[in-house]
Amino acid sequence: MTQTLKQLLAGISGVEVKGKDTTPILSLATDSRRVGPGSLFFALPGLRTDGHFYISEAIDRGAVAIVSEKDYWVPPQVTLIQVKNMREVVARVASRFYGDPASRLGLTGFLGTSGKTVASSLLRHFLLPQGPVGMLGTIHYAVGNRTLPAHRTTPEPIEMQALLAQILEHDCQRALIEVSSHGIDQDRVRGLQFQSLVLLNLTPEHLNYHGSMEAYLELERNFILSQTEGLKHFIACVDDPGVYALVESAPAELLQKTITCGTSPDALIRAEDIRYSERDPRFLLVWPGGSVKLVSPLLGEFNLQNVLAAIAAGYAEGIDPPDMGAALLSFPGVRGRMERLEAPTPFNVLIDYMHTEAAYEKGLAMVRDLTKGRLITIFGCGGNRDASTRPVITGIVSELSDLAIATADNPRNEAVQDIFDDMREGNTHRANLQFIPDRRAAIAAALELARPGDTVLIAGKGHETFQEFEDCVVPFDDRAVARDIIQNKQWNRR
């Protein structure tokens, strides 16, 4: 049913309407290129540009109303809505426009620096026998039986509400959402009440954006506390010191809803008698009702944390742990997350999305332990990101690898050589460190040097199928490039 401006804005404070409020609204947009006849355009201020620059274009494309934080001239036939808090208005209007779909879905949010994609994919795998489950995350958006490409980990409010409405239309009763720190800070999940929250870990990430680790921790904590009243379950991976500290200081209302998981003997859902291997880690799963021996297809300690988090979330949903253990065996894995490249080589090739200090430290330590020969790592540091992490990541990779090959990741608006200069700082003495700007050439060099028993780890981009440069985005898939090089025998069989 088409709604008018008056209906969409009713009860929202800090709103001044200049013009007709009986205008019917046919669509919402924050991107002027998506505006059509009857659109309501939000001139959203952003990090890279400002929506106010595109108001004229939006009107030319058919926008009948403009939402702005500034007083802006518009033609008489167009309504101007001046607001004090743009992001609050976008979130509330989007929810109303799509019929508040979130209120009719059981929402589970996944929080933390890393592991959100794997843990949410696992939980969806456990839940699917009960019926279709929607999922919004880094790799894709699952809408019933349809899969759509993901533009960002946590969608903007208009896209979020549109996707939740589609998920509801496809007979889903649940939706799993990866909630990034950017998504929290930019109010992309404003107005959503989660049934469950899963907090995986809290390690340094995007500190150039958040300003400090303290600010990042406060952001995550405040969001969790804001959800407490309507929350049914809070799953906390207490092996992580940051998560443990948050639980220790949590108010009683949140603690009553907390299910802890990990390898700690105090965790409610825990792993004991853990035996890691290069193929199938094994452990004893213990929960209040019993225990069962499980085999996981996911490598490493940090993936065990993701498995435990998903099992704890499933336990909160009432799924029997042995059933989840059986389903774990058929889990296909997640693209670009410690993905083993199936290729005719006498050495292993792994693809992973790791891009933070903690992810490199944990991931490389795990691969190092599982590698009989040498560990050869291809890695890079993205442009327009925290430059202070570049020498640290380079040092970690050089320290834990037998050979470290630095290359371009997503340079964006920075020159690759400038990024390399930051990476070299404090690492010029490392004899095992090479710099090859072209990513394809770096992968080819690593495959050429690999011998039987070695592991070649291609890190940093994982599932991504492109590279971002200043003036363009070009196709680039680490998996496809590595397969192509191997098929053309551009590596040495020794």
C-alpha positions as CSV (number, residue, x, y, z in Angstrom):
1,M,0.0,0.0,0.0
2,T,1.5,3.4,-1.0
3,Q,2.2,5.7,1.9
4,T,2.3,9.4,2.0
5,L,5.0,11.6,3.4
6,K,2.8,12.4,6.4
7,Q,2.4,8.7,7.2
8,L,6.1,8.0,6.9
9,L,7.2,10.9,9.0
10,A,4.5,10.7,11.7
11,G,5.9,10.9,15.3
12,I,9.5,11.5,14.3
13,S,11.0,14.4,16.2
14,G,13.2,17.1,14.8
15,V,11.4,17.1,11.4
16,E,10.3,20.3,9.5
17,V,8.2,19.8,6.4
18,K,8.3,22.6,3.8
19,G,5.7,21.8,1.2
20,K,3.0,19.2,0.7
21,D,3.0,16.2,3.1
22,T,0.2,14.3,1.2
23,T,2.6,13.4,-1.6
24,P,2.6,9.6,-2.1
25,I,6.1,8.0,-1.9
26,L,6.8,5.2,-4.4
27,S,10.5,4.5,-3.5
28,L,13.3,5.5,-1.2
29,A,16.9,6.3,-2.2
30,T,20.2,7.7,-0.7
31,D,21.9,7.3,-4.1
32,S,20.7,9.8,-6.8
33,R,21.3,7.2,-9.5
34,R,18.6,5.0,-7.9
35,V,16.0,7.8,-7.9
36,G,12.9,7.4,-10.0
37,P,9.5,9.1,-10.3
38,G,7.9,9.4,-6.9
39,S,11.1,8.9,-4.9
40,L,12.0,10.3,-1.5
41,F,15.7,11.2,-1.7
42,F,17.8,11.4,1.5
43,A,20.8,13.8,1.0
44,L,23.0,11.7,3.3
45,P,26.3,13.1,4.3
46,G,29.1,10.5,3.8
47,L,32.8,9.9,4.3
48,R,33.7,10.3,0.7
49,T,31.0,12.6,-0.6
50,D,27.9,14.5,0.4
51,G,24.3,13.7,-0.7
52,H,23.6,17.4,-0.9
53,F,25.7,17.6,-4.0
54,Y,23.2,15.4,-5.8
55,I,19.9,16.9,-4.9
56,S,19.5,18.6,-8.3
57,E,20.2,15.3,-10.0
58,A,17.7,13.5,-7.8
59,I,15.0,16.1,-8.6
60,D,15.8,15.8,-12.4
61,R,15.3,12.0,-12.0
62,G,11.8,12.4,-10.5
63,A,12.3,12.8,-6.7
64,V,9.1,14.4,-5.2
65,A,10.6,15.1,-1.8
66,I,14.1,15.7,-0.4
67,V,15.3,15.0,3.2
68,S,18.2,17.2,4.2
69,E,20.0,18.4,7.4
70,K,20.4,21.8,5.7
71,D,18.0,24.4,4.4
72,Y,18.1,23.9,0.7
73,W,16.2,25.5,-2.2
74,V,14.0,23.1,-4.1
75,P,11.4,23.8,-6.9
76,P,7.8,24.5,-5.7
77,Q,6.5,21.0,-6.8
78,V,9.1,19.3,-4.6
79,T,8.8,19.0,-0.8
80,L,11.8,19.7,1.5
81,I,12.0,17.8,4.8
82,Q,14.7,19.4,7.0
83,V,15.8,17.1,9.8
84,K,18.2,17.2,12.8
85,N,19.4,13.6,12.7
86,M,19.4,12.2,9.1
87,R,20.4,8.6,10.0
88,E,17.7,8.2,12.5
89,V,15.1,9.5,10.0
90,V,16.4,7.2,7.2
91,A,16.2,4.1,9.5
92,R,12.7,4.9,10.8
93,V,11.2,5.9,7.4
94,A,12.7,2.8,5.7
95,S,11.2,0.5,8.4
96,R,7.8,2.0,7.9
97,F,8.0,2.0,4.1
98,Y,8.6,-1.7,4.1
99,G,6.1,-2.6,6.8
100,D,8.5,-3.1,9.7
101,P,9.6,-6.6,8.6
102,A,12.1,-7.0,11.4
103,S,9.3,-7.1,14.0
104,R,8.1,-10.3,12.4
105,L,11.4,-12.1,12.2
106,G,13.6,-13.6,14.8
107,L,16.9,-11.7,14.3
108,T,20.3,-13.0,15.4
109,G,23.2,-10.6,15.1
110,F,26.9,-11.6,14.9
111,L,29.3,-9.1,16.4
112,G,33.1,-8.9,16.7
113,T,36.3,-8.3,14.7
114,S,36.5,-11.6,12.8
115,G,34.6,-14.9,12.3
116,K,31.2,-13.4,11.7
117,T,30.8,-14.9,8.3
118,V,31.8,-18.4,9.3
119,A,29.8,-18.5,12.5
120,S,26.6,-17.1,10.9
121,S,27.0,-19.6,7.9
122,L,27.3,-22.4,10.4
123,L,24.3,-21.4,12.4
124,R,22.2,-21.1,9.1
125,H,23.4,-24.6,8.2
126,F,22.2,-25.9,11.6
127,L,18.8,-24.1,11.2
128,L,18.0,-25.0,7.6
129,P,16.3,-28.4,8.4
130,Q,13.7,-26.4,10.3
131,G,12.9,-24.2,7.3
132,P,14.3,-21.3,5.2
133,V,16.6,-18.8,6.9
134,G,17.6,-15.4,5.7
135,M,21.2,-14.2,6.1
136,L,22.9,-10.8,5.4
137,G,26.6,-10.8,5.5
138,T,30.0,-10.1,3.9
139,I,29.9,-12.7,1.1
140,H,26.3,-12.6,0.0
141,Y,22.7,-12.0,1.1
142,A,20.6,-15.1,1.3
143,V,16.9,-14.3,0.7
144,G,14.9,-17.6,1.0
145,N,16.3,-19.8,-1.8
146,R,17.8,-16.8,-3.6
147,T,21.4,-15.6,-3.2
148,L,22.2,-11.9,-4.0
149,P,25.7,-10.3,-4.1
150,A,26.6,-8.4,-1.0
151,H,27.6,-4.7,-1.3
152,R,28.7,-4.4,2.3
153,T,28.8,-6.5,5.4
154,T,25.9,-4.7,7.0
155,P,23.5,-3.1,4.5
156,E,22.4,0.5,4.7
157,P,18.9,1.0,6.3
158,I,16.9,1.2,3.1
159,E,18.6,-1.9,1.6
160,M,18.4,-3.6,5.0
161,Q,14.6,-3.1,5.3
162,A,14.0,-4.1,1.7
163,L,16.0,-7.3,2.1
164,L,14.3,-8.2,5.4
165,A,10.9,-7.6,3.7
166,Q,12.0,-10.1,0.9
167,I,13.2,-12.6,3.5
168,L,9.8,-12.4,5.2
169,E,8.1,-12.8,1.8
170,H,10.1,-16.0,1.2
171,D,8.5,-17.7,4.4
172,C,11.6,-17.2,6.6
173,Q,11.0,-16.9,10.3
174,R,14.6,-16.1,11.1
175,A,17.3,-13.8,9.7
176,L,21.0,-13.8,10.6
177,I,22.8,-10.5,10.3
178,E,26.5,-9.7,10.4
179,V,26.7,-6.5,12.4
180,S,29.9,-4.6,11.6
181,S,31.3,-1.9,13.8
182,H,30.7,0.5,10.9
183,G,27.2,-0.7,10.7
184,I,26.6,0.1,14.4
185,D,28.3,3.5,14.2
186,Q,26.5,4.6,11.0
187,D,23.1,3.5,12.4
188,R,22.5,0.8,9.8
189,V,20.9,-1.4,12.4
190,R,19.1,1.4,14.2
191,G,15.6,0.3,15.2
192,L,16.3,-3.4,14.9
193,Q,15.6,-5.5,18.0
194,F,17.7,-8.7,18.0
195,Q,16.5,-11.9,19.6
196,S,20.0,-13.1,20.0
197,L,23.5,-11.6,19.8
198,V,26.7,-13.5,19.3
199,L,29.9,-11.8,20.3
200,L,33.0,-13.6,18.9
201,N,36.0,-11.4,19.7
202,L,37.2,-7.9,20.2
203,T,40.6,-7.2,18.6
204,P,41.9,-4.0,16.8
205,E,40.1,-3.3,13.6
206,H,39.4,-0.1,11.6
207,L,41.1,2.1,14.3
208,N,41.7,4.8,11.7
209,Y,37.9,5.0,11.6
210,H,37.1,4.5,15.3
211,G,40.0,6.5,16.6
212,S,41.1,4.1,19.3
213,M,40.7,0.6,20.6
214,E,38.8,2.1,23.6
215,A,36.3,3.8,21.3
216,Y,35.8,0.6,19.4
217,L,35.2,-1.4,22.5
218,E,32.8,1.2,23.9
219,L,30.8,1.2,20.6
220,E,30.3,-2.6,20.7
221,R,29.5,-2.6,24.4
222,N,27.0,0.3,24.1
223,F,25.2,-1.5,21.3
224,I,24.9,-4.7,23.2
225,L,23.6,-2.9,26.3
226,S,21.1,-1.0,24.1
227,Q,19.7,-4.4,23.0
228,T,19.5,-6.0,26.4
229,E,15.9,-5.4,27.3
230,G,14.4,-7.2,24.3
231,L,17.2,-9.7,24.0
232,K,16.6,-13.4,24.7
233,H,20.1,-14.7,24.4
234,F,23.6,-13.3,24.5
235,I,26.3,-15.7,23.3
236,A,29.8,-14.7,24.4
237,C,33.1,-16.4,23.3
238,V,34.9,-15.9,26.5
239,D,38.3,-17.2,25.3
240,D,38.8,-13.7,23.9
241,P,40.0,-11.3,26.6
242,G,37.9,-8.4,25.4
243,V,34.7,-10.5,25.4
244,Y,35.6,-11.9,28.8
245,A,36.1,-8.4,30.2
246,L,32.8,-7.3,28.8
247,V,30.9,-10.2,30.3
248,E,32.7,-9.7,33.7
249,S,31.4,-6.1,33.8
250,A,28.0,-6.8,32.3
251,P,24.9,-5.8,34.3
252,A,22.8,-8.5,35.9
253,E,20.0,-8.2,33.3
254,L,22.5,-9.1,30.5
255,L,24.2,-11.9,32.5
256,Q,20.9,-13.7,33.0
257,K,20.7,-14.0,29.3
258,T,24.3,-14.9,28.7
259,I,25.5,-18.3,27.3
260,T,29.3,-18.5,27.4
261,C,31.3,-20.7,25.0
262,G,35.0,-21.5,24.4
263,T,37.7,-23.8,25.6
264,S,37.7,-22.4,29.1
265,P,36.5,-24.9,31.8
266,D,34.1,-22.2,33.0
267,A,32.3,-21.9,29.6
268,L,28.8,-23.3,29.5
269,I,29.3,-24.7,25.9
270,R,32.9,-25.8,25.7
271,A,35.4,-27.9,23.8
272,E,37.7,-30.4,25.6
273,D,40.3,-32.9,24.6
274,I,41.1,-30.9,21.4
275,R,43.2,-32.5,18.7
276,Y,44.1,-30.3,15.7
277,S,45.2,-31.7,12.4
278,E,45.6,-30.5,8.8
279,R,42.3,-32.1,7.7
280,D,39.7,-32.6,10.5
281,P,40.2,-31.2,14.0
282,R,38.5,-33.3,16.7
283,F,37.2,-32.4,20.1
284,L,34.8,-33.3,22.9
285,L,31.8,-31.0,23.0
286,V,30.4,-30.4,26.5
287,W,27.2,-28.7,27.4
288,P,24.9,-28.8,30.5
289,G,23.0,-31.8,29.2
290,G,25.9,-34.0,28.2
291,S,28.9,-34.4,25.9
292,V,29.7,-35.8,22.4
293,K,32.8,-36.3,20.3
294,L,32.8,-34.2,17.2
295,V,34.9,-33.8,14.0
296,S,35.0,-30.4,12.3
297,P,35.8,-29.7,8.6
298,L,37.2,-26.3,9.6
299,L,40.9,-25.9,10.3
300,G,42.4,-24.2,13.3
301,E,41.8,-22.9,16.8
302,F,40.0,-19.7,15.7
303,N,37.6,-21.8,13.6
304,L,36.9,-23.9,16.6
305,Q,35.8,-20.7,18.3
306,N,33.4,-20.1,15.4
307,V,32.1,-23.6,15.6
308,L,31.5,-23.3,19.3
309,A,29.7,-19.9,18.9
310,A,27.4,-21.4,16.2
311,I,26.6,-24.4,18.4
312,A,26.0,-22.2,21.4
313,A,23.6,-20.1,19.3
314,G,21.9,-23.2,18.0
315,Y,21.6,-24.5,21.6
316,A,19.9,-21.2,22.5
317,E,17.4,-21.9,19.6
318,G,16.7,-25.3,21.1
319,I,18.7,-27.5,18.6
320,D,20.1,-30.7,20.1
321,P,24.0,-30.5,20.2
322,P,24.5,-34.0,18.7
323,D,22.3,-33.0,15.8
324,M,24.5,-30.0,15.2
325,G,27.5,-32.2,15.5
326,A,26.2,-34.5,12.7
327,A,25.3,-31.5,10.5
328,L,28.8,-30.1,11.0
329,L,30.2,-33.0,9.0
330,S,28.3,-31.8,5.9
331,F,29.1,-28.1,6.2
332,P,30.7,-27.1,2.9
333,G,32.8,-24.3,4.4
334,V,32.9,-20.6,3.5
335,R,34.4,-19.2,0.3
336,G,37.7,-17.5,1.1
337,R,37.9,-18.5,4.7
338,M,40.8,-20.9,5.1
339,E,39.6,-22.4,1.8
340,R,41.7,-25.2,0.5
341,L,42.3,-24.9,-3.3
342,E,41.5,-28.2,-4.9
343,A,44.4,-28.4,-7.4
344,P,46.9,-31.1,-8.6
345,T,49.9,-29.8,-6.7
346,P,52.3,-31.6,-4.3
347,F,51.7,-28.7,-1.8
348,N,48.7,-27.1,-0.2
349,V,47.2,-23.8,-1.4
350,L,45.0,-21.9,1.1
351,I,42.9,-18.8,0.5
352,D,41.9,-16.6,3.4
353,Y,40.4,-13.1,4.1
354,M,42.6,-12.3,7.0
355,H,43.3,-8.6,7.1
356,T,43.8,-7.6,10.8
357,E,46.8,-8.0,13.1
358,A,45.0,-10.6,15.2
359,A,43.7,-12.5,12.2
360,Y,47.2,-12.8,10.7
361,E,48.7,-13.8,14.1
362,K,46.2,-16.5,14.8
363,G,45.8,-17.7,11.2
364,L,49.5,-18.0,10.4
365,A,50.3,-19.7,13.7
366,M,47.6,-22.3,12.9
367,V,48.8,-22.9,9.3
368,R,52.4,-23.0,10.6
369,D,51.6,-25.8,13.0
370,L,49.8,-27.8,10.3
371,T,52.5,-27.4,7.6
372,K,55.1,-30.1,7.3
373,G,57.3,-28.1,5.0
374,R,57.6,-24.4,4.5
375,L,54.9,-21.7,4.8
376,I,54.9,-19.2,1.9
377,T,52.5,-16.3,2.4
378,I,51.3,-13.7,-0.1
379,F,49.8,-10.7,1.6
380,G,49.2,-7.0,1.3
381,C,47.7,-4.0,3.1
382,G,44.7,-2.1,1.8
383,G,44.9,1.6,0.8
384,N,42.9,4.2,2.8
385,R,43.1,2.2,5.9
386,D,45.1,2.5,9.2
387,A,48.7,2.9,8.1
388,S,50.1,2.1,11.5
389,T,49.1,-1.5,11.2
390,R,51.1,-2.0,8.0
391,P,54.5,-2.6,9.6
392,V,53.0,-4.6,12.4
393,I,51.2,-7.0,10.0
394,T,54.4,-7.2,7.8
395,G,56.4,-8.2,10.9
396,I,53.9,-10.8,11.9
397,V,53.8,-12.4,8.5
398,S,57.6,-12.3,8.1
399,E,58.1,-13.8,11.6
400,L,55.6,-16.7,11.1
401,S,56.4,-17.5,7.4
402,D,59.4,-19.0,5.8
403,L,58.9,-16.7,2.9
404,A,56.7,-13.6,2.9
405,I,55.7,-12.0,-0.4
406,A,54.1,-8.5,0.0
407,T,52.0,-7.4,-2.9
408,A,49.0,-5.1,-3.8
409,D,45.8,-5.8,-1.9
410,N,43.2,-3.1,-2.7
411,P,45.3,0.1,-3.1
412,R,42.3,2.3,-3.5
413,N,43.5,6.0,-3.6
414,E,47.1,5.2,-2.4
415,A,50.1,4.3,-4.5
416,V,51.3,0.7,-4.0
417,Q,54.9,1.9,-3.4
418,D,53.7,4.3,-0.6
419,I,51.9,1.4,1.1
420,F,55.1,-0.7,0.7
421,D,57.1,2.1,2.3
422,D,54.9,1.9,5.4
423,M,55.2,-1.9,5.4
424,R,59.0,-1.8,5.2
425,E,59.3,0.4,8.3
426,G,61.1,-1.7,11.0
427,N,61.2,-4.7,8.6
428,T,64.1,-3.9,6.3
429,H,66.3,-6.5,8.1
430,R,64.0,-9.4,7.2
431,A,65.8,-11.6,4.6
432,N,62.7,-13.7,3.9
433,L,60.6,-10.6,2.9
434,Q,60.0,-9.8,-0.8
435,F,57.9,-7.0,-2.5
436,I,56.2,-7.8,-5.8
437,P,53.6,-5.0,-6.7
438,D,51.6,-7.1,-9.2
439,R,49.4,-9.5,-7.3
440,R,49.3,-12.1,-10.1
441,A,53.1,-12.1,-10.4
442,A,53.3,-12.5,-6.6
443,I,51.1,-15.6,-6.6
444,A,53.0,-17.0,-9.5
445,A,56.3,-16.5,-7.7
446,A,55.0,-18.3,-4.6
447,L,53.7,-21.2,-6.6
448,E,56.9,-21.5,-8.5
449,L,58.9,-21.7,-5.2
450,A,56.6,-24.2,-3.5
451,R,57.8,-27.7,-2.9
452,P,56.1,-30.9,-1.7
453,G,54.8,-30.5,1.8
454,D,54.8,-26.7,1.7
455,T,51.7,-24.5,2.2
456,V,51.1,-21.5,0.0
457,L,48.7,-19.1,1.8
458,I,47.2,-16.4,-0.3
459,A,45.9,-13.9,2.3
460,G,44.0,-10.7,2.5
461,K,41.2,-10.8,-0.1
462,G,39.5,-14.2,0.5
463,H,36.1,-14.2,-1.3
464,E,36.6,-10.9,-3.1
465,T,36.6,-11.1,-6.9
466,F,38.0,-7.7,-7.6
467,Q,40.8,-5.2,-6.9
468,E,40.1,-1.6,-6.0
469,F,42.3,1.1,-7.6
470,E,41.9,4.9,-7.5
471,D,40.1,5.2,-10.8
472,C,38.7,1.7,-11.3
473,V,37.7,-1.7,-10.0
474,V,39.2,-4.6,-11.9
475,P,38.3,-8.3,-11.8
476,F,40.7,-10.3,-9.6
477,D,39.9,-13.6,-7.9
478,D,42.8,-15.2,-5.9
479,R,41.3,-18.7,-6.4
480,A,40.8,-18.3,-10.2
481,V,44.3,-16.7,-10.7
482,A,46.0,-19.5,-8.7
483,R,44.1,-22.2,-10.6
484,D,45.0,-20.6,-13.9
485,I,48.7,-20.5,-13.0
486,I,48.7,-24.1,-11.9
487,Q,46.8,-25.3,-15.0
488,N,49.4,-23.6,-17.1
489,K,52.1,-25.3,-15.1
490,Q,53.7,-22.0,-14.0
491,W,55.0,-23.7,-10.9
492,N,57.9,-26.1,-10.2
493,R,57.2,-29.8,-9.5
494,R,60.0,-30.7,-7.1
